[in-house]
Every structure is written in structure tokens, then in C-alpha cells.
Amino acid sequence: MSKKYHLFEVYGIELEYMLVNTNSFKVAPIVDVLLTKKNGKITSDIENGSIAWSNELVGHVVEIKTNGPTNDLNNLAEAFHQNIIEINGLLKPLNTKLLPTASHPTMNPLKDTQLWKHSYSEVYELYNRIFDCKGHGWSNVQSTHINLPFYDDKEFEKLHAAIRIILPLIPGLCASSPILDGKITGFKDTRLEYYKTNQKEIPEMTGLVIPERVFTKADYYATIFEPIKQVIKKYDTNNILDHHFLNSRGAIARFDRNAIEIRLVDIQECPKADIAICALIIEVLKLLANEDTTSLKKQKKWLKQDLFSILNAVIKDGEAYNISNLDYLELFGIKQASNVKNVWQQLYILVKDHISKDYQNALEVIFNHGTLSTRIVNALNHDVSVKNIELVYKQLATCLEENKMFIPIS
């Protein structure tokens, strides 16, 4: 058991990026080559000072993350940026670079997917046998994970209640996956549209994305973990899968490290945007945990079905979705119907003073120009030819390299 921390004492942030060939623009499944170049021999994890690198399910996705808990969000974007520069430097002789956003816009997952072939591969192979991991939902999804600690059941209750309430709003702040197969999908957050049904063969694993109304460790095990463990037995005959790993809700409790991990955040065009979004979500969670806008009792009342109905609409329409459920808006002190963008802006006003100036600037780009999904579609300007899509995404790759926000030229 790792050291236990109190609410909002530290944070753990994980960012996932694609590797793409700079000539063909296709995904490049060479994370093993990247990690070998850095480490001198094949490995799945590298500690690089305050940041660590690791492999993911597929061979073209690398995860960079805080190397253990940190209490310093203000300098975190630059720490990630320096690692991105280093990774791109290692990849350059291989005609490869990192690409941001939650999905590759023209990837053919049936042809282009290669699973990680090295350590832990038996777990990935088992997943592949159960779910066939060559679909977009498995092989073409990149996200930001936010890990937040809790010390005991009392703190878990507050944190889980607050996170359940905020989950439906998240795609309206950070959707970044409007295109798949070279077409605009009609969903601002296509990654989450796939996420909902990605593990439909075993519905106990994802549930309704919004976690069940459970607020103690004992209830969590009885309601979420035990059904998963029971149903997975017939697939996992060698008992190699961990229930923490199998739970795929939009926020998952990690009792092995006393934290809850939020998984609904699409990766952005640069770390400045990613950490700014994390900072805003964390500050709003503090409001809820402190019962500044509503009581814990009212937060705990919400059923997963009611929260999911809002989330489902926001996955499609993002920041433009108009929330008319006044009982939900009242949780945030809002008294009239509002679109998701306005909800976030009103919450931002409440917490702005606790967010650094750099991150304020990044958030104000999102409020003024839309989610990254909206900005990508606007930049395409109705031209969805492969040539134009690649042109826009190459601009996004430059934003990642330079840690700058993407603002389409109007």
C-alpha cells in the first residue's frame, strides 16, 4: 500500500499521445523502439525525473505521466512539454513524431493496429481475445487521466460524490475527437461515444459510465468489483486480470493507492491546455467537496441513469448542449437553463483566483473559441479531404511541440 494522502493534497496526471509517421501520417507502432532508444534496452517504463514514460495497449501510443504524486500543478505543463520535446527529438531520425487529440482522424484500426508485444503482453492478448481490440474504441483513443487521493471512507464519500456530479460536464470542456475514418462523426466527443459500448460483451465493466451511487469501500466492492470478478472468471482462467484494471467506468476507485481516477478527459493540443483543464476540474471538485454550492446529501442523491442522460447529450453536442434540468444546475448554484459552455464559465468565475495566469489564458481560449473539437471542425471549413485534414492535424502537432493553443484562422 502506497502512502495515503488527504483530499487535494497531491495529484497524479497521465497524458497519452499517438506516434505518427511524418511522411505517411499513419500511426507508427514503434513505442518499443522509442523506449529502447531512451533506456538502452527494451523496457515498458522509464523514470525521467519528475515525469515517467510507459507503453499502452497498442504499439503506437505512449503515456507520459507524473512520476508519483505531485502538489505542483503550476509547473507541470512545462515539465510535460520538456519531455515531449525530448521524445520528438528521439523520434525525428525515425521520421516519426507525437500527435495530440483523442483520436487519429484517418486511422484504419483494422489494418493499422498492433498490440504491445513485450512485458504484460499476456494481459493485452487476453483483452484482445475477449473484445477484439482492433476497433476505434480500443486502438484509437488517447486521453488525460486525473488521479485524486482520499485518505479514508469519509473522504472517499465526498470525492466520489463530487466526481459523479461533474462527469457529465467534462466533454463540454475538453472534447477533441470530432473525426474518424476521415469523416466528421457528428459527435464532439467521438472517443466517449465509443467508450460507452466498447466493452459491451461484459457490461459489468463499464456500467453506464457514471459510477453507481456507492460511497464506502465496502459498498464499492459489493456493487462494482464483485460482479466484475464473477463475470470475468470464465474468460480469465489463469487469473491474471486485476479488478482495478477491469473497472472501466468514467471514474474508477483505486483502493490499492487510495485514489479515484477520472477518465473522461480527451487529450488536448498541448500540455498547457491539458493541465489548465485539470486545474479547473480540480478546483470545481473542491467547491463540491466543501459543499460550497450544494450539500453532500444532495450530491449523493443523483442516480447514474439521470447523470448519464446529461453526459450522453454532452458527448454529442459538447459545449453547445443546453441543460434544462434545473435540479442538476442547482448543484452548481445556477438557477436557469444554460448551455454547458456557460455552466463552465460560471464555475470558472468562482474558482479563477486559484488558477495560474497561464492556465487562465488557456481556459479563456476554450471559452472564446470552443472545445478543441469545435476548433478542429472550424479549421477544416467544410473541406474534409484527407489533404486538408492532415494539414490541420499537422498544425496540432506543431502546437504540441511548441506548447501553444490552437486557434483557427477565421
KATAVEN-V910012 format. One record per residue. RES is the residue in one small letter. SS is DSSP state (helix for helix, strand for strand, loop for the rest). PSI is psi in degrees with one decimal (none if undefined). D_CENTER is the distance of its C-alpha to the mean C-alpha in whole Angstrom. Layout:
res=RES ss=SS psi=PSI d_center=D_CENTER
res=RES ss=SS psi=PSI d_center=D_CENTER
This chain:
res=m ss=loop psi=126.3 d_center=25
res=s ss=loop psi=168.8 d_center=23
res=k ss=loop psi=142.1 d_center=25
res=k ss=loop psi=140.2 d_center=24
res=y ss=loop psi=159.0 d_center=22
res=h ss=loop psi=170.0 d_center=23
res=l ss=loop psi=128.9 d_center=20
res=f ss=loop psi=18.1 d_center=19
res=e ss=loop psi=-36.0 d_center=21
res=v ss=loop psi=171.1 d_center=18
res=y ss=strand psi=153.6 d_center=15
res=g ss=strand psi=124.6 d_center=13
res=i ss=strand psi=135.0 d_center=10
res=e ss=strand psi=131.6 d_center=8
res=l ss=strand psi=133.9 d_center=8
res=e ss=strand psi=135.3 d_center=8
res=y ss=strand psi=150.9 d_center=11
res=m ss=strand psi=151.5 d_center=14
res=l ss=strand psi=131.1 d_center=17
res=v ss=strand psi=148.2 d_center=20
res=n ss=strand psi=130.4 d_center=24
res=t ss=loop psi=-17.5 d_center=25
res=n ss=loop psi=-49.4 d_center=28
res=s ss=loop psi=-17.6 d_center=27
res=f ss=loop psi=7.8 d_center=23
res=k ss=loop psi=157.6 d_center=22
res=v ss=strand psi=145.9 d_center=20
res=a ss=loop psi=105.2 d_center=21
res=p ss=loop psi=62.1 d_center=21
res=i ss=loop psi=33.8 d_center=22
res=v ss=helix psi=-33.5 d_center=20
res=d ss=helix psi=-36.8 d_center=23
res=v ss=helix psi=-42.5 d_center=25
res=l ss=helix psi=-50.8 d_center=23
res=l ss=helix psi=-33.1 d_center=23
res=t ss=helix psi=-40.1 d_center=26
res=k ss=helix psi=-37.0 d_center=27
res=k ss=helix psi=-40.7 d_center=26
res=n ss=helix psi=-21.0 d_center=27
res=g ss=loop psi=-20.2 d_center=30
res=k ss=loop psi=164.5 d_center=30
res=i ss=loop psi=137.0 d_center=27
res=t ss=loop psi=165.6 d_center=24
res=s ss=loop psi=-11.7 d_center=21
res=d ss=strand psi=138.6 d_center=20
res=i ss=strand psi=129.4 d_center=21
res=e ss=strand psi=126.4 d_center=22
res=n ss=strand psi=66.4 d_center=22
res=g ss=loop psi=-126.0 d_center=23
res=s ss=loop psi=-6.5 d_center=20
res=i ss=strand psi=148.2 d_center=18
res=a ss=strand psi=154.1 d_center=17
res=w ss=strand psi=149.3 d_center=16
res=s ss=strand psi=165.4 d_center=16
res=n ss=strand psi=170.1 d_center=16
res=e ss=loop psi=-170.9 d_center=14
res=l ss=loop psi=-43.8 d_center=15
res=v ss=strand psi=155.7 d_center=16
res=g ss=loop psi=-7.2 d_center=19
res=h ss=loop psi=7.5 d_center=17
res=v ss=strand psi=127.7 d_center=14
res=v ss=strand psi=142.9 d_center=14
res=e ss=strand psi=130.9 d_center=11
res=i ss=strand psi=140.3 d_center=13
res=k ss=strand psi=162.8 d_center=12
res=t ss=strand psi=136.9 d_center=15
res=n ss=loop psi=74.2 d_center=18
res=g ss=loop psi=172.7 d_center=18
res=p ss=loop psi=146.4 d_center=18
res=t ss=strand psi=150.8 d_center=18
res=n ss=loop psi=11.8 d_center=20
res=d ss=loop psi=92.1 d_center=20
res=l ss=loop psi=-29.3 d_center=17
res=n ss=loop psi=-35.2 d_center=19
res=n ss=loop psi=5.0 d_center=20
res=l ss=helix psi=-38.2 d_center=17
res=a ss=helix psi=-41.4 d_center=16
res=e ss=helix psi=-36.0 d_center=19
res=a ss=helix psi=-43.8 d_center=19
res=f ss=helix psi=-42.0 d_center=16
res=h ss=helix psi=-43.2 d_center=18
res=q ss=helix psi=-36.4 d_center=21
res=n ss=helix psi=-34.9 d_center=19
res=i ss=helix psi=-42.5 d_center=18
res=i ss=helix psi=-43.2 d_center=21
res=e ss=helix psi=-43.7 d_center=23
res=i ss=helix psi=-45.9 d_center=21
res=n ss=helix psi=-33.4 d_center=22
res=g ss=helix psi=-40.8 d_center=25
res=l ss=helix psi=-32.5 d_center=25
res=l ss=helix psi=-22.6 d_center=24
res=k ss=helix psi=-45.6 d_center=27
res=p ss=loop psi=-15.7 d_center=30
res=l ss=loop psi=11.2 d_center=28
res=n ss=loop psi=43.9 d_center=27
res=t ss=strand psi=151.0 d_center=23
res=k ss=strand psi=168.6 d_center=21
res=l ss=strand psi=143.6 d_center=17
res=l ss=strand psi=130.0 d_center=15
res=p ss=loop psi=-173.2 d_center=12
res=t ss=loop psi=159.6 d_center=10
res=a ss=loop psi=-9.9 d_center=8
res=s ss=loop psi=144.6 d_center=12
res=h ss=loop psi=131.1 d_center=15
res=p ss=loop psi=-20.1 d_center=17
res=t ss=loop psi=10.7 d_center=20
res=m ss=loop psi=138.8 d_center=20
res=n ss=loop psi=98.8 d_center=22
res=p ss=helix psi=-25.8 d_center=20
res=l ss=helix psi=-31.0 d_center=23
res=k ss=helix psi=-32.9 d_center=25
res=d ss=helix psi=-8.6 d_center=22
res=t ss=loop psi=129.2 d_center=20
res=q ss=loop psi=124.6 d_center=21
res=l ss=strand psi=156.5 d_center=20
res=w ss=loop psi=131.1 d_center=20
res=k ss=loop psi=3.0 d_center=24
res=h ss=loop psi=-136.0 d_center=24
res=s ss=loop psi=147.6 d_center=24
res=y ss=loop psi=5.3 d_center=22
res=s ss=helix psi=-24.1 d_center=23
res=e ss=helix psi=-32.1 d_center=25
res=v ss=helix psi=-45.7 d_center=22
res=y ss=helix psi=-38.0 d_center=20
res=e ss=helix psi=-37.6 d_center=23
res=l ss=helix psi=-43.6 d_center=23
res=y ss=helix psi=-43.0 d_center=20
res=n ss=helix psi=-37.7 d_center=22
res=r ss=helix psi=-35.4 d_center=25
res=i ss=helix psi=-46.1 d_center=23
res=f ss=helix psi=-10.6 d_center=21
res=d ss=loop psi=86.0 d_center=22
res=c ss=loop psi=21.5 d_center=19
res=k ss=loop psi=4.9 d_center=20
res=g ss=loop psi=168.0 d_center=18
res=h ss=helix psi=-39.7 d_center=15
res=g ss=helix psi=-20.2 d_center=13
res=w ss=helix psi=-44.3 d_center=14
res=s ss=helix psi=-4.8 d_center=14
res=n ss=loop psi=53.5 d_center=13
res=v ss=loop psi=124.4 d_center=9
res=q ss=loop psi=135.6 d_center=7
res=s ss=strand psi=173.1 d_center=3
res=t ss=strand psi=131.7 d_center=3
res=h ss=strand psi=134.5 d_center=5
res=i ss=strand psi=119.4 d_center=8
res=n ss=strand psi=125.7 d_center=11
res=l ss=strand psi=134.0 d_center=14
res=p ss=strand psi=157.5 d_center=17
res=f ss=loop psi=147.3 d_center=20
res=y ss=loop psi=-39.1 d_center=24
res=d ss=loop psi=-173.8 d_center=25
res=d ss=helix psi=-36.9 d_center=25
res=k ss=helix psi=-42.6 d_center=26
res=e ss=helix psi=-33.9 d_center=23
res=f ss=helix psi=-42.0 d_center=21
res=e ss=helix psi=-49.3 d_center=22
res=k ss=helix psi=-44.6 d_center=22
res=l ss=helix psi=-43.8 d_center=18
res=h ss=helix psi=-37.7 d_center=17
res=a ss=helix psi=-44.8 d_center=19
res=a ss=helix psi=-43.8 d_center=18
res=i ss=helix psi=-41.7 d_center=14
res=r ss=helix psi=-39.0 d_center=15
res=i ss=helix psi=-36.6 d_center=17
res=i ss=helix psi=-20.7 d_center=14
res=l ss=helix psi=-43.8 d_center=11
res=p ss=loop psi=-23.4 d_center=13
res=l ss=loop psi=-18.4 d_center=13
res=i ss=loop psi=-43.8 d_center=10
res=p ss=helix psi=-24.1 d_center=10
res=g ss=helix psi=-5.1 d_center=13
res=l ss=helix psi=-31.9 d_center=12
res=c ss=helix psi=15.4 d_center=9
res=a ss=loop psi=135.0 d_center=10
res=s ss=loop psi=25.2 d_center=10
res=s ss=strand psi=69.0 d_center=12
res=p ss=loop psi=-8.4 d_center=15
res=i ss=strand psi=133.0 d_center=17
res=l ss=strand psi=148.4 d_center=18
res=d ss=loop psi=29.7 d_center=21
res=g ss=loop psi=16.7 d_center=22
res=k ss=strand psi=146.0 d_center=22
res=i ss=strand psi=123.5 d_center=21
res=t ss=loop psi=-21.0 d_center=19
res=g ss=loop psi=-2.6 d_center=20
res=f ss=loop psi=126.9 d_center=16
res=k ss=loop psi=-35.1 d_center=14
res=d ss=strand psi=78.8 d_center=11
res=t ss=helix psi=-31.3 d_center=13
res=r ss=helix psi=-46.4 d_center=10
res=l ss=helix psi=-27.5 d_center=9
res=e ss=helix psi=-39.1 d_center=13
res=y ss=helix psi=-37.4 d_center=13
res=y ss=helix psi=-35.8 d_center=11
res=k ss=loop psi=-37.7 d_center=14
res=t ss=loop psi=12.6 d_center=17
res=n ss=loop psi=-30.1 d_center=15
res=q ss=loop psi=42.9 d_center=17
res=k ss=helix psi=-22.0 d_center=20
res=e ss=helix psi=-29.4 d_center=23
res=i ss=helix psi=82.3 d_center=22
res=p ss=loop psi=-19.9 d_center=20
res=e ss=loop psi=-21.2 d_center=21
res=m ss=loop psi=-39.7 d_center=17
res=t ss=loop psi=-24.8 d_center=15
res=g ss=loop psi=-136.4 d_center=18
res=l ss=loop psi=25.0 d_center=17
res=v ss=loop psi=-53.0 d_center=13
res=i ss=loop psi=125.2 d_center=14
res=p ss=loop psi=155.8 d_center=16
res=e ss=loop psi=165.0 d_center=20
res=r ss=loop psi=72.4 d_center=22
res=v ss=loop psi=138.9 d_center=22
res=f ss=loop psi=15.9 d_center=23
res=t ss=loop psi=160.2 d_center=25
res=k ss=helix psi=-42.8 d_center=24
res=a ss=helix psi=-44.7 d_center=27
res=d ss=helix psi=-36.2 d_center=26
res=y ss=helix psi=-45.7 d_center=22
res=y ss=helix psi=-44.0 d_center=24
res=a ss=helix psi=-37.4 d_center=26
res=t ss=helix psi=-35.0 d_center=24
res=i ss=helix psi=-53.9 d_center=21
res=f ss=helix psi=-44.0 d_center=22
res=e ss=helix psi=-44.4 d_center=25
res=p ss=helix psi=-37.6 d_center=25
res=i ss=helix psi=-46.1 d_center=22
res=k ss=helix psi=-37.0 d_center=25
res=q ss=helix psi=-44.6 d_center=28
res=v ss=helix psi=-26.0 d_center=26
res=i ss=helix psi=-13.8 d_center=25
res=k ss=loop psi=-42.2 d_center=28
res=k ss=loop psi=-20.6 d_center=30
res=y ss=loop psi=-40.3 d_center=27
res=d ss=loop psi=69.9 d_center=27
res=t ss=loop psi=-22.1 d_center=31
res=n ss=loop psi=4.8 d_center=30
res=n ss=loop psi=52.3 d_center=28
res=i ss=loop psi=-8.4 d_center=25
res=l ss=loop psi=141.2 d_center=22
res=d ss=loop psi=138.2 d_center=21
res=h ss=helix psi=-29.6 d_center=20
res=h ss=helix psi=-38.8 d_center=17
res=f ss=helix psi=-32.5 d_center=15
res=l ss=helix psi=-32.7 d_center=17
res=n ss=loop psi=118.1 d_center=15
res=s ss=loop psi=26.7 d_center=12
res=r ss=loop psi=170.4 d_center=12
res=g ss=loop psi=-19.9 d_center=9
res=a ss=strand psi=131.4 d_center=10
res=i ss=strand psi=138.8 d_center=12
res=a ss=strand psi=131.0 d_center=15
res=r ss=strand psi=87.1 d_center=16
res=f ss=loop psi=-16.1 d_center=20
res=d ss=loop psi=-20.3 d_center=21
res=r ss=loop psi=19.3 d_center=19
res=n ss=loop psi=57.4 d_center=19
res=a ss=strand psi=158.7 d_center=16
res=i ss=strand psi=133.6 d_center=13
res=e ss=strand psi=122.5 d_center=10
res=i ss=strand psi=129.4 d_center=7
res=r ss=strand psi=8.5 d_center=4
res=l ss=strand psi=7.8 d_center=5
res=v ss=strand psi=116.6 d_center=3
res=d ss=strand psi=143.3 d_center=4
res=i ss=loop psi=144.5 d_center=6
res=q ss=loop psi=-169.4 d_center=9
res=e ss=loop psi=-15.5 d_center=13
res=c ss=loop psi=157.2 d_center=14
res=p ss=helix psi=-31.6 d_center=13
res=k ss=helix psi=-43.0 d_center=15
res=a ss=helix psi=-42.1 d_center=13
res=d ss=helix psi=-49.6 d_center=9
res=i ss=helix psi=-30.0 d_center=12
res=a ss=helix psi=-43.7 d_center=14
res=i ss=helix psi=-43.2 d_center=11
res=c ss=helix psi=-43.6 d_center=10
res=a ss=helix psi=-42.2 d_center=14
res=l ss=helix psi=-46.1 d_center=14
res=i ss=helix psi=-43.3 d_center=12
res=i ss=helix psi=-43.1 d_center=14
res=e ss=helix psi=-37.4 d_center=17
res=v ss=helix psi=-36.9 d_center=17
res=l ss=helix psi=-35.0 d_center=16
res=k ss=helix psi=-40.7 d_center=19
res=l ss=helix psi=-46.2 d_center=21
res=l ss=helix psi=-43.4 d_center=21
res=a ss=helix psi=-31.5 d_center=21
res=n ss=loop psi=-1.5 d_center=25
res=e ss=loop psi=36.9 d_center=26
res=d ss=loop psi=-31.9 d_center=26
res=t ss=loop psi=-18.0 d_center=26
res=t ss=loop psi=165.1 d_center=26
res=s ss=loop psi=156.6 d_center=27
res=l ss=helix psi=-38.0 d_center=26
res=k ss=helix psi=-43.1 d_center=28
res=k ss=helix psi=-36.2 d_center=27
res=q ss=helix psi=-41.4 d_center=23
res=k ss=helix psi=-17.4 d_center=24
res=k ss=helix psi=-24.0 d_center=26
res=w ss=loop psi=129.1 d_center=23
res=l ss=loop psi=151.2 d_center=23
res=k ss=helix psi=-35.0 d_center=20
res=q ss=helix psi=-41.5 d_center=21
res=d ss=helix psi=-38.9 d_center=22
res=l ss=helix psi=-37.0 d_center=18
res=f ss=helix psi=-36.3 d_center=17
res=s ss=helix psi=-34.6 d_center=20
res=i ss=helix psi=-46.6 d_center=18
res=l ss=helix psi=-44.8 d_center=15
res=n ss=helix psi=-40.2 d_center=16
res=a ss=helix psi=-36.6 d_center=18
res=v ss=helix psi=-31.8 d_center=15
res=i ss=helix psi=-39.2 d_center=13
res=k ss=helix psi=-50.3 d_center=17
res=d ss=helix psi=-5.9 d_center=18
res=g ss=helix psi=-137.1 d_center=15
res=e ss=helix psi=-16.2 d_center=17
res=a ss=helix psi=-12.9 d_center=20
res=y ss=loop psi=130.4 d_center=20
res=n ss=strand psi=115.5 d_center=23
res=i ss=strand psi=119.1 d_center=23
res=s ss=loop psi=-5.3 d_center=26
res=n ss=loop psi=97.6 d_center=26
res=l ss=helix psi=-28.1 d_center=27
res=d ss=helix psi=-37.7 d_center=27
res=y ss=helix psi=-46.9 d_center=23
res=l ss=helix psi=-30.8 d_center=24
res=e ss=helix psi=-26.2 d_center=26
res=l ss=loop psi=-26.5 d_center=24
res=f ss=loop psi=10.8 d_center=23
res=g ss=loop psi=19.4 d_center=26
res=i ss=loop psi=131.0 d_center=26
res=k ss=loop psi=-2.4 d_center=29
res=q ss=loop psi=159.4 d_center=29
res=a ss=loop psi=137.3 d_center=27
res=s ss=strand psi=148.2 d_center=25
res=n ss=strand psi=165.5 d_center=22
res=v ss=helix psi=-35.8 d_center=18
res=k ss=helix psi=-45.2 d_center=19
res=n ss=helix psi=-34.1 d_center=22
res=v ss=helix psi=-47.6 d_center=20
res=w ss=helix psi=-38.9 d_center=18
res=q ss=helix psi=-38.7 d_center=21
res=q ss=helix psi=-36.9 d_center=23
res=l ss=helix psi=-38.4 d_center=20
res=y ss=helix psi=-42.0 d_center=20
res=i ss=helix psi=-37.4 d_center=24
res=l ss=helix psi=-30.0 d_center=24
res=v ss=helix psi=-0.7 d_center=22
res=k ss=helix psi=-39.4 d_center=22
res=d ss=helix psi=-14.6 d_center=25
res=h ss=helix psi=4.7 d_center=22
res=i ss=loop psi=137.2 d_center=20
res=s ss=loop psi=158.4 d_center=22
res=k ss=helix psi=-41.9 d_center=23
res=d ss=helix psi=-44.8 d_center=21
res=y ss=helix psi=-32.8 d_center=18
res=q ss=helix psi=-44.5 d_center=20
res=n ss=helix psi=-41.2 d_center=21
res=a ss=helix psi=-43.8 d_center=18
res=l ss=helix psi=-35.1 d_center=17
res=e ss=helix psi=-26.9 d_center=20
res=v ss=helix psi=-43.0 d_center=20
res=i ss=helix psi=-43.5 d_center=17
res=f ss=helix psi=-35.1 d_center=19
res=n ss=helix psi=-29.8 d_center=22
res=h ss=helix psi=-4.3 d_center=21
res=g ss=loop psi=170.5 d_center=18
res=t ss=loop psi=165.6 d_center=14
res=l ss=helix psi=-34.7 d_center=14
res=s ss=helix psi=-47.3 d_center=14
res=t ss=helix psi=-42.5 d_center=18
res=r ss=helix psi=-37.2 d_center=19
res=i ss=helix psi=-47.3 d_center=18
res=v ss=helix psi=-40.6 d_center=20
res=n ss=helix psi=-38.5 d_center=23
res=a ss=helix psi=-31.5 d_center=23
res=l ss=helix psi=-29.4 d_center=24
res=n ss=loop psi=48.1 d_center=27
res=h ss=loop psi=2.0 d_center=28
res=d ss=loop psi=99.9 d_center=28
res=v ss=loop psi=29.9 d_center=26
res=s ss=loop psi=152.8 d_center=28
res=v ss=helix psi=-40.0 d_center=26
res=k ss=helix psi=-44.7 d_center=28
res=n ss=helix psi=-38.5 d_center=26
res=i ss=helix psi=-46.5 d_center=23
res=e ss=helix psi=-37.0 d_center=23
res=l ss=helix psi=-45.5 d_center=25
res=v ss=helix psi=-43.2 d_center=22
res=y ss=helix psi=-27.7 d_center=19
res=k ss=helix psi=-32.9 d_center=21
res=q ss=helix psi=-37.9 d_center=22
res=l ss=helix psi=-37.9 d_center=18
res=a ss=helix psi=-36.5 d_center=18
res=t ss=helix psi=-39.3 d_center=21
res=c ss=helix psi=-41.0 d_center=19
res=l ss=helix psi=-45.6 d_center=17
res=e ss=helix psi=-35.9 d_center=20
res=e ss=helix psi=0.3 d_center=21
res=n ss=loop psi=51.9 d_center=18
res=k ss=loop psi=153.9 d_center=19
res=m ss=loop psi=148.8 d_center=18
res=f ss=loop psi=118.4 d_center=19
res=i ss=loop psi=112.4 d_center=21
res=p ss=loop psi=147.2 d_center=23
res=i ss=loop psi=122.3 d_center=27
res=s ss=loop psi=none d_center=29
